[in-house]
Amino acid sequence: MNIQFLGAARTVTGSMHLVTVNGHRLLLDCGLFQGRRAETWERNRTFPFNVAELDAVVLSHAHIDHSGNLPNLVKAGFHGCVYATSATRDLCAAMLPDSGHIQESDTAYVNKKRARQNLPPVEPLYTRQEAIATLSSFHSLEYGHTFMPVPGVKATFLDAGHILGSAITVLDLDEGGRRLRLAFTGDLGRKGLPILRDPAPVEGADALIVESTYGARTHETPDQARDRLVEITRETQRRGGKLLIPAFAVGRTQEIVYGFHRLFEAGALRPISVYVDSPLAINVTEAFRLHPECYDADVNDFLLRDSHNDPFGFGRLTYVRDVEDSKALNTLDKPAIIIAASGMCEGGRILHHLRHNIEDPRTCILFPGFQAENTLGRRLVDGEKKVRIFGEEFRVRARVEQINGYSAHADRDELLGWTREAMARGPLKRAFVVHGDETNAFALAQGLQQELGIREVVVPERGQEVEL
């Protein structure tokens, strides 16, 4: 039995790990790699294994850097099952077709430029229809139910507390009488965040594949994040500007909407219009409403107080689906909060709002989470004074803020704390650190060895194969 690390190895995106047991091949996640355009195109299009020999996929959650290359996998000849929680499947039903639409739109834009250069057109990675066809490969299971994706592997999903339906995957491997329990965190959530339950503990793991997005950093507490959101919103209102919040359509948007709902309910903010300008976020929010079984005690208590309560809807909130209504937001002459995708400003409607407002000193751009390298969001957070949007250069006169307390990823202390609890429940001897840039991955690896005493800790390179 062995594992090969094919994505999210010494980088954050493109999660993909190939487990081989009894000659059967099982893929953990099949995510899109995000980075420089030329490298991204090649890495996502070409799989580093024979797709026809792959038996099954086990999907940790619906974020595109974990699920987004599934349509390309099916297009390349994969005929097995994609195992996921029912909430993950419902989110993918919204997100994968949206990703296919983006692939088609981006390719159309590139082909216009190629035509002017007398170059042949290129095809999208996959289309919206190909993404929709992928959904028939999904097989849904709930937390705590054991299933057998391939012979010699029993798998169980546990709640990862990261986004709706996110799962820690526990694999009980059996090959020739050798038995080993391997746990894969996927993306691990945090304790005490609103809406979702805390990450579940793992028992009896021999080896662990652990994410490290924030392996070298700690977050603000949820209370600190709430207080900063109040402060930033009040200051933007005082200046008479717009508060632009680039937010991921899955998880972050719903968390921020729920946060504003509670703040207005408590009288912590003066009246201000709030807009969620993202058709995908609207579809995803509907999926959230379908899965109250994933909610934590706080949201369930909120719902019990009044059966008409909607965690994701309140009087000052407007969901914007129509393009013309989205354009109209740019002519608003009063303070407003606009939440729009994408979270790293690499596409979507947030770019149009930035284009119209980034040179206005009354505007505040608030990033409520991680910004990957080589993204517009990262350049803004790093303080660049001039940026390009749709090929046009703009001066950054808007105020730029970041709140890491809203991150859905566990920080260094939380990752070590969760692993320490796993070690108290089993014989954990090996750890593989993935889903983090080298600074964060090696920092977490050092903590796992020096603070927790794990004997063997590996930060695998892409393509590295390890015997289990």
NORSUL-V398040 format. One line per field, one symbol per residue. burial: b if it has 9 or more other C-alpha atoms within 8 Angstrom, else e. Layout:
burial: ???
//
This chain:
burial: bbbbbbbbbbbbbbbbbbbbbbebbbbbbbbbbebeeeebbebbeeeeeebeebbbbbbbbbebbbbbbbbbbbbeebebbbbbbbbbbbbbbbbbbbbbbebbebbeeebeebbeeeeeeeebbbbbebbbebbebbebbebeeeebbbebbbbbbbbbbbbbbbbbbbbbbbbeeeebbbbbbbbbbbeebebbbbbeebebbbbbbbbbbbbbeeebebebbbebbbeebbebbeebbbbbbbbbbbbbbbbebbbebebbeeeebeeebbbbbbebbbbbbebbeebeebbbebbbebbeeeeeeebbbeeebebbbeeebbeeebeeeebbbbbbbbbbbbebbbbebbbebbbebbbbbbbbbebbeebbbbbbbeebeebebeeeebbbbbbbbbbbbbbbbbbbebbbebebbbbebbbbbbbbbbbbbeebbbbbbbbbbeebebeebbbbebebeeee
//
